[in-house]
Amino acid sequence: MKSTSYFITFLLFISSSVMAQTTKKDIQAQLKNKSLPEIKTYLEKQNTQIEKLITLASTSIKITPGDVDLREVRTTQKFDNSQKELIAKQFAKTLNRLYFSPTVIYPNTDLSISYSVKSLIYSVKDYDDYEFPKPILKLKKVYYQDGKTANFDKELHGRSNETVDEIKGTKWIDSIELEASYHYPEAMLVINLSADKPLQQLTDGKIQLVSVTDGKASLKISPALKDKIYKVEGINAAGQAIEQYGSSSSSSTSNYSVAFLNQYYEAGKSVIEKIDKADYKNVDELIDDLYSKVPKEDKNKPENLTNATFNFRGNITQVNLFLKPEKSALNTYTFVLKSTITFADGYGVAYNKSNLAGILDKEGKWVVQPALEQLSHYKGNYFMGVVADDGYRSILWLDKANRKLVPLKYRFYRNEPILGKYYAIENGINGPKGLIDMQTNKVLIEPTLDNISEKGNYIVLREENDVNTIINKDLKPALKVNGYAYKINGDYIFKSKPYTSKEKFADYSILSNTDDIYNTAGQKINKEDYVINTYDYFGMDSLLLVQNKAGKKLFINTKGEVVIDGSKYKNIGPFSYGLAPVKNAEGNWGYINSKNVLVIPFMYNEAKNFSKISAMVKTDSGYQLIDHQNKVIKKFDDGFRSYSVKKDADNLTYSNYNGNTYNSKGEIHKDDR
């Protein structure tokens, strides 16, 4: 404290660090060569400073939190003073989330890792309180796209404004192996304080529990030990840890007692008054008088302890104080990161020292020389260049054979490839659509169409008059359909057609449409008119449930042949994962396989379609899930308001009236947890 330095200098000769007795020689040395008026000035300044110290010595500095309702007790997990596992787990989680996007700046590669040492440290609560050396991240190995590897032992800095994580070479990197090394605390010293054992004396000082009541623990702590406290834990009578919500502290602001300072003040005041009255013949007489009046030591010197109060959300009976460890140990964690950069069959964007872009192959050799101000990989063998006149970046195709970029005069209509072979293009924004070969850049269908889309294993070309030409993956026409009276699943097209006959169709009083089925060659496979279940198609069993004019429910194969005549059953459902539900004349449900063999007997009131795991059925006692061997997986007390009917699904969901949604294993669906 700068303002009290004048007086503290004077006090040092009468009270050393142990407040030893002051000698007359000390005072003589301090007032040497001073006249009586000069001594008066000196003592007046001294008393001004003493007044300030008296005020400070009577003041405590406190920081206190608000009160808490002890009726709302909150327990927490007990603190584990062996932190290695926790730190290792959290650091590994943080490190595994890193990513890197290598950029070639010829002739080197900038790894551009998303690493930040601060973020790593902050990922573990209070880790920085240990004051350990900072974690270090090193590059240990590089895996290149050409299959070769290189070993390193290079420290990395990640997101640093000062250091670039650069390595020599320009070959494309597939992934890198990194090693993080960091310190963790060895087991901490734990001090347990309670009403039965309130005091702990250590070499650095003492910690004393003064009181513990109403969720508050009051302690007196030596300053050296207070700085070493890492965590304070409150334990209740049941042995549970109680959540801490705040703390307060207060400390004496002076190393001298008020009585000691008052004696000094009065001694100085008395001498000043005598100087004014000219009671001293000389300085020596003044010194003798001052020496007789000043205290020789501070017998009531306050103990240098900090008062600390820790607040908990519940009553406690014991306080555990965990001290920062004296020693730490080193741990390492090795992990691999994969590059986020996408390439066109081993070709990617790189830059020269002038920041001009070109294209390198996976060997790190220029395929397209760096001459472009802007270049980035788009998709497949296509790249994006500078902004064109229409306000969009130009699209360039990489001609590998001739080692050049060829401008594409059209724009892409959709980002996703069609059937893995083509891209839809358009002539201008929202202009007519066409099709291009994604490998050769050859325009296969000129942009004249209203829309192009992928459905099943087909491409649907829609003209402005809503005429749809459905072509297969070899671009051969399979079918032409007006409007939207069709659906496609896999290799098969289901085309609706109006039913105009006056003959009754099955048990329908009115029927608007029947369905024809076409394969990829455009051949109609059904031998007669059928009505097809909206949700059914040729699945993994290659069987489709249809109903003919006579009302028979049949299963046909992909050649249109009737494989199973279901007319002997009262009702029947589509196949899913090898089984189809069937109902007998008595009204009970069972399941048949694709050979029309009853594999689950007629024993259920209801039977839904199978997933890979199970099917939902109903008995007189309620709903339950069964597996393919008719073994019960789970029973339910309540009914279901809805359920999924997806064919050949790995998993289905069922919404119960109890508010939960269950999966095929009978578990609560994760979105409902």
JOCORKA-V861562 format. One record per backbone hydrogen bond with DSSP energy under -1.0 kcal/mol. NH is the residue of the N-H (numbers start at 0). CO is the residue of the C=O. E is the energy in kcal/mol with one decimal. If there is no record, write none. Layout:
NH&CO&E  NH&CO&E
This chain:
3&0&-1.1  4&1&-1.4  7&3&-2.4  8&4&-2.1  9&5&-1.2  10&6&-2.7  11&7&-1.7  12&9&-1.1  13&10&-1.7  14&10&-2.2  18&15&-2.5  26&22&-1.1  27&23&-2.6  28&24&-2.5  29&25&-1.6  30&26&-2.1  33&30&-1.6  38&34&-2.5  39&35&-2.3  40&36&-2.1  41&37&-2.4  42&38&-2.9  43&39&-2.4  44&40&-2.1  45&41&-2.1  46&42&-2.5  47&43&-1.9  48&44&-1.9  49&45&-2.3  50&46&-2.3  51&47&-1.4  52&48&-2.2  53&49&-2.6  54&50&-1.9  55&51&-2.3  56&52&-2.9  58&55&-1.8  71&68&-1.6  72&70&-1.3  73&312&-2.1  75&240&-2.5  86&82&-2.7  87&83&-2.9  88&84&-2.4  89&85&-2.3  90&86&-2.8  91&87&-2.2  92&88&-2.0  93&89&-2.3  94&90&-2.9  95&91&-2.4  97&94&-1.4  100&111&-1.7  102&109&-3.0  104&107&-2.1  105&350&-3.1  107&104&-2.4  108&166&-2.8  109&102&-3.3  110&164&-2.9  113&98&-2.5  119&115&-2.1  120&116&-2.3  121&117&-2.8  123&120&-1.3  126&123&-2.2  128&125&-1.2  129&126&-1.7  135&180&-2.7  137&178&-2.6  138&153&-3.4  139&176&-2.8  140&176&-1.6  141&149&-2.6  142&174&-3.1  143&147&-3.0  144&171&-2.6  146&143&-1.7  149&141&-1.7  151&139&-2.6  153&138&-1.7  155&136&-3.5  158&114&-3.4  159&157&-2.3  165&163&-1.7  166&108&-2.4  168&106&-1.8  173&142&-2.8  174&142&-1.8  175&336&-2.4  176&140&-3.1  177&334&-3.2  178&137&-2.6  179&332&-2.9  180&135&-2.8  181&330&-2.4  183&328&-2.5  185&326&-1.5  187&80&-1.1  190&320&-2.8  192&318&-3.0  193&196&-1.5  199&206&-2.4  201&204&-3.5  204&201&-1.2  206&199&-2.3  207&219&-2.6  208&197&-3.5  209&217&-2.7  210&217&-1.5  212&215&-2.2  215&212&-1.9  216&309&-2.4  217&210&-2.9  218&307&-3.4  219&207&-2.4  220&305&-2.6  221&205&-2.2  225&221&-2.4  226&222&-1.6  227&224&-1.2  228&225&-1.0  229&321&-3.4  230&321&-1.5  232&319&-3.0  234&317&-2.7  235&239&-2.5  238&235&-2.0  241&233&-2.7  242&73&-3.0  244&310&-2.0  247&308&-3.0  249&306&-2.8  260&256&-1.9  261&257&-2.6  262&258&-2.0  263&259&-1.6  264&260&-2.5  265&261&-2.8  266&262&-2.2  267&263&-2.4  268&264&-2.6  269&265&-2.4  270&266&-1.9  271&267&-2.2  272&268&-2.1  273&269&-1.9  274&270&-2.1  275&271&-2.1  276&272&-1.5  277&274&-1.2  278&273&-2.7  285&281&-1.4  286&282&-2.6  287&283&-2.2  288&284&-2.0  289&285&-3.0  290&286&-2.7  291&287&-1.5  292&288&-1.0  293&289&-2.2  298&296&-1.1  300&297&-1.2  304&302&-2.1  305&220&-3.4  306&249&-2.9  307&218&-2.9  308&247&-3.0  309&216&-2.4  310&245&-2.8  311&214&-2.8  312&242&-2.9  313&311&-1.6  316&234&-3.1  317&234&-1.7  318&192&-2.8  319&232&-3.1  320&190&-2.7  321&230&-2.9  322&188&-2.6  323&227&-3.8  328&183&-2.7  330&181&-3.0  332&179&-2.4  334&177&-2.2  336&175&-2.4  338&173&-2.8  339&99&-2.0  343&346&-2.7  344&342&-1.0  347&359&-2.1  349&357&-2.1  350&103&-2.9  351&355&-1.8  354&351&-2.2  356&371&-3.7  357&349&-2.5  358&367&-2.2  359&347&-2.6  360&364&-2.4  363&360&-2.2  366&358&-3.5  367&358&-1.9  370&356&-1.8  371&356&-2.1  375&383&-1.7  377&381&-2.5  378&381&-1.1  381&378&-2.7  382&395&-3.3  383&375&-3.3  384&393&-2.7  387&391&-3.8  390&387&-1.8  393&385&-3.2  395&382&-3.2  396&405&-3.3  397&380&-2.9  398&403&-3.0  399&397&-1.1  403&398&-1.8  405&396&-3.3  407&394&-2.8  410&425&-2.4  412&423&-2.7  417&421&-3.2  420&417&-2.1  421&417&-2.0  422&435&-2.3  424&433&-1.9  425&410&-2.8  426&431&-2.2  427&425&-1.2  430&427&-2.2  432&448&-3.0  433&424&-2.5  434&444&-2.3  435&422&-2.5  436&441&-2.9  437&420&-2.1  440&436&-2.1  443&434&-2.1  444&434&-2.0  447&432&-1.6  447&445&-1.4  448&432&-2.4  449&461&-2.0  450&461&-1.6  452&459&-1.7  454&457&-2.0  456&489&-2.4  457&454&-2.0  458&470&-2.7  459&452&-3.0  460&468&-2.9  461&450&-2.6  462&466&-2.4  465&462&-1.8  467&480&-3.5  468&460&-2.9  469&478&-3.6  470&458&-2.8  471&475&-2.6  474&471&-2.2  477&469&-3.5  478&469&-1.7  480&467&-3.1  482&465&-2.7  485&483&-1.9  486&493&-2.1  488&491&-2.5  491&488&-2.0  492&517&-2.5  493&486&-3.5  494&515&-2.6  495&484&-2.2  496&513&-2.5  498&511&-3.1  505&548&-3.2  507&504&-2.2  513&496&-2.2  514&529&-3.1  515&494&-2.6  517&492&-2.4  518&522&-1.9  521&518&-2.2  524&516&-2.8  530&546&-2.1  535&532&-1.5  538&536&-1.0  541&538&-1.6  543&555&-2.2  545&553&-3.0  546&530&-1.6  547&551&-2.0  550&547&-1.9  553&545&-2.7  554&563&-2.6  555&543&-2.3  556&560&-2.2  559&556&-2.1  562&554&-3.3  563&554&-1.6  565&552&-2.0  568&565&-1.7  569&582&-2.3  570&582&-1.1  572&580&-2.7  575&578&-2.2  578&575&-1.3  579&591&-2.1  581&589&-2.4  582&570&-2.8  583&587&-2.6  586&583&-1.7  588&603&-3.0  589&581&-2.7  590&599&-2.2  591&579&-2.4  592&596&-1.9  595&592&-2.0  598&590&-2.1  599&590&-1.8  602&588&-2.2  602&600&-1.2  603&588&-1.8  604&617&-3.3  605&617&-1.0  607&615&-2.6  610&613&-3.0  611&648&-1.9  614&625&-1.9  616&623&-2.7  617&605&-1.8  618&621&-2.8  621&618&-1.1  623&616&-2.3  624&633&-2.7  625&614&-2.4  626&630&-2.2  629&626&-1.9  632&624&-3.6  633&624&-1.0  635&622&-2.5  640&654&-2.2  641&654&-1.2  643&652&-2.2  653&661&-2.3  654&641&-2.3  655&659&-3.0  656&638&-2.5  658&655&-1.7  661&653&-2.9  662&666&-2.6  665&662&-1.9  668&660&-4.2  671&668&-2.5  672&669&-1.0
